Amino acid sequence: MDVSENVRFNENMQLLEIGRIGKPHGLRGEVSVSLTTDREERVAPGTTLFLASQSELIVLSSKSHQKRYLVSFEGIDTRESADAISGEKLFARPLEDKETIWAHELIGKSVKGLDGFDRGKVVEIHANPASDLLVLDDETLVPVNFVISVQEDAITVETPKGIFPD
């Protein structure tokens, strides 16, 4: 089971954190962007992104560069204007994909074992190379590959002994 997108969630506009703006590159307003998502289309030309202040940024161009992206935004056309947004987090609206379970959709859901016993609520998701981890309110870590189903209000998991205290 693949859980995509970062889990930091801006409640006001229902935006997901997708990256951070780095230093300016050159004199024409281009900036480096480090993505916190594996969805490269987040910096495709024409995409609307947001800063934490909820200011809109429209991507004019982007290209891969040394594990980051060099991105030009509409209205950011000088080194000074690029420097003004350096260090800012980038947010985007959730993508619509019925086949993918998005991390932000799991936050707040109850986790139940096959026995129906409530094991806690998901408060965060940690990215992990082997398998992303659901972080429950009691700090229990549950690998997402143990998720069997996701319903409107709950997640059902099948876990080996030792994940939950008995």
PyMOL commands that set and color helices and strands:
alter all, ss='L'
color gray80, all
select helices_A, chain A and resi 40-43+79-85+103-106+144-146
alter helices_A, ss='H'
color red, helices_A
select strands_A, chain A and resi 3-4+9-10+15-24+31-35+48-51+56-65+68-73+89-92+101-102+110-113+118-126+133-136+141-143+147-150+154-157
alter strands_A, ss='S'
color yellow, strands_A
deselect
rebuild
show_as cartoon
